Amino acid sequence: MKNLKIEKKPFSETKHYSGTYTYDSSLSKDEYQEEICEFTVIVTYDNDSQSCSLDEIVWIDGTPRDVDSVEDFINENFFDIIAS
């Protein structure tokens, strides 16, 4: 006999936020070529533990050149940006 039980965890939810990151992708200092990368941020809110965490950044149409530092910047500033 198999038994499966699924319950909705109270006061917990996942939200998705969309955003864009714009940067200069030119190869020389004499030109300016702007590139825009779209992304989705997945955030989990857990009211049981009164916590909120940024779980994942999904790049939709390509990643910026220095993706690690861009993701660090998003992680550091995300909650301040959505609060304003």
C-alpha positions in Angstrom: 0.0 0.0 0.0 1.3 3.4 -0.9 0.5 6.6 1.0 1.1 10.1 -0.3 0.2 13.2 1.5 0.8 16.7 0.2 0.0 19.9 2.2 0.4 23.5 1.3 3.0 25.0 3.6 1.2 28.0 5.3 2.6 31.4 4.8 5.2 30.4 2.3 5.3 31.5 -1.3 7.6 31.9 -4.3 7.6 35.0 -6.4 9.1 35.8 -9.7 10.5 39.3 -10.6 11.6 40.3 -14.0 14.4 42.8 -14.7 16.9 44.1 -17.1 20.7 44.7 -16.9 22.2 47.3 -19.3 25.9 47.6 -19.9 28.5 48.9 -22.4 29.5 45.9 -24.5 31.8 47.8 -27.0 35.2 46.4 -27.7 37.0 49.7 -27.9 36.9 53.0 -26.0 36.0 54.9 -29.2 32.6 53.5 -29.5 29.6 52.8 -27.3 27.5 49.7 -27.8 24.7 49.1 -25.3 23.5 45.6 -24.5 20.4 44.8 -22.5 20.1 41.4 -20.8 16.7 40.3 -19.4 16.5 38.1 -16.3 14.0 36.6 -13.8 14.7 36.5 -10.1 13.1 33.8 -8.1 12.4 34.7 -4.4 11.0 32.6 -1.6 9.2 34.2 1.3 8.8 32.1 4.4 6.7 33.7 7.1 7.2 30.7 9.5 10.8 31.6 9.9 10.4 35.2 9.0 12.9 34.9 6.2 13.2 35.8 2.6 15.7 34.5 0.2 16.8 35.1 -3.4 16.9 31.6 -4.8 17.9 31.9 -8.4 18.7 34.4 -11.3 17.6 33.1 -14.7 19.1 34.9 -17.7 16.5 34.9 -20.5 18.3 36.2 -23.6 22.0 35.7 -22.9 24.3 36.6 -20.0 26.4 39.7 -19.6 30.2 39.4 -19.9 31.0 39.4 -16.2 28.0 37.4 -15.1 29.3 36.5 -11.6 29.9 40.2 -10.6 26.5 41.1 -12.1 24.8 38.4 -10.1 26.6 39.5 -6.9 25.4 43.1 -7.6 21.8 41.9 -8.1 22.0 39.8 -4.9 23.4 42.7 -2.8 20.9 45.3 -4.1 17.7 43.3 -5.0 15.7 43.8 -1.8 16.6 47.5 -1.6 15.5 48.0 -5.2 12.1 46.3 -4.8 11.4 48.2 -1.5 11.7 51.6 -3.2 
